[in-house]
Amino acid sequence: MKVNILLALLSGFIFSCSVSKEFVSSDLIGSFYGVSNGSMPNTSIQYSLELKTDNVFKLKIQGHDYRPECIGVWEHKGDTIFLKCNEEKDIAIMLSNGYMNQREFKGLIKNRNKLKLDNVVLKRKQ
């Protein structure tokens, strides 16, 4: 009985001491790239994200016949990154295949070299 209690306490201590990395914004500055399967056979969707030091980002998504992109402001809280595209005022851009309909994104910071945006893992460009 005492051995089981000791093992339970020891296990709890070991798991509670695991180190979690707290990221700072400067850890995330740089360019990231990812690829996912397209909706048509033998096609892919390419993601490119650039995070700048002034908290401005540029996101490009390139698919079979579309290339939307947006520029906006990014911030991170804990292990989450938030991307908010600037408001587009040019109606011609809003009607083109270069307009990104989704204006806000929420991603998970896996480590300083990997972000998960929607269901796509973006890796830092070396």
N, C-alpha and C positions, 0 to 999 in steps of 0.2 A: 504494500500500500504506500509506504513512504517513498519507494523507488518510483512509482507511477506519479506521485505528486512532484517529486524532484524532476522527473523527465518533463512533465507538463510545464513547470516553472522555467526550466532551462530552455525548452522549445520556445516558450513565449518571449523570453529574454532575447534569444537569438533573432527571432523574426522582428521584434520591435526595434532592434538595433540596425536594421537594414538602412543603407544610406540612400536618400533620395536627392537627386541633383536639382538644385534651384537654378534656373537659367536667368541670365541677365540679357537685356536686349542686344548687347554687343556680341553675345554668343551666336546670334541668329543672322547677323548681317552677311549677305552674300547671295549667290544664285543657286536655285534648286531646280531640278528637272525630274520629270516622271512620265511614264507611259502606261496607258491602260488599253484594253481591247476596245475596238470600235463596235458600233452596232451592226455593221455589215461585215461579212466574212473577209478575212485577210486585211482588215483595216485597223488602225490604231488611233488613239487620241494622245497627243503630246501636250504636256503641261510644262510651263516655264514660269518661274516665280523669282523675282529679284526683290530682295529686302534691303533698303538703303538705311544709312545711319540717321537720316532725318525723319525716320518713320514713314517714309513714302515707299510704296511698293508698285510693281508692275507685274501683272498676271496676264499670261497669254495661254490660250487653249487652242490647239490646232487639230481639227478633225478632217474628215473626208472632204467636205466642201464648205467648211466654215473656219474662221480664224478670229474669234472674239478676243478682245483684250480690254483691260481696264487699268487705270492708275488710281491710286487712292492712298489711304492712311492705314497703317498696321499698328497693332499693339499686342502685347502679350501679358497674360496674367497666369502665373503658375506654369502649368504645362500646356496651356492653350494659347493659340494665336488667333487674333481676330483681324480680318481684312474687310475694309469697307471702301468700296469703289466711290470715286467722286461722281457727283451728279452730272449727267451728260445733258447739254443744252442744245446741241446741234441735231436737228431732226433727221438730217441726211445720214449721220452716223447711227442714230437710233434705228433707222430702217434698213441698215446694211447688215451683212453677215459678220461685220466686225464689232457689232454691239453685244456686250455681255448682259443678258437678261438678269442673271443672278447678280445682285449688287453687294451682297454680304456673304462672307465665308467664315467658317470656324474650323480651325485645324488643331491637331494634337501634335505637340512637340515630343517626338520619340527620343531624340538626343540632338546634339548640336549639328549633326549631319543629316538628319532625317526628320521630315515633317509628314504628317498624314492629313491630306486635304480631301474631304469627302471620302472616297474609298481608294484613293491613289496615294502611294508613298512617293514623296518627292525627296530625292537625294541631292546633297550638295554637289555642285560642279567643282571639280578639282582644278 
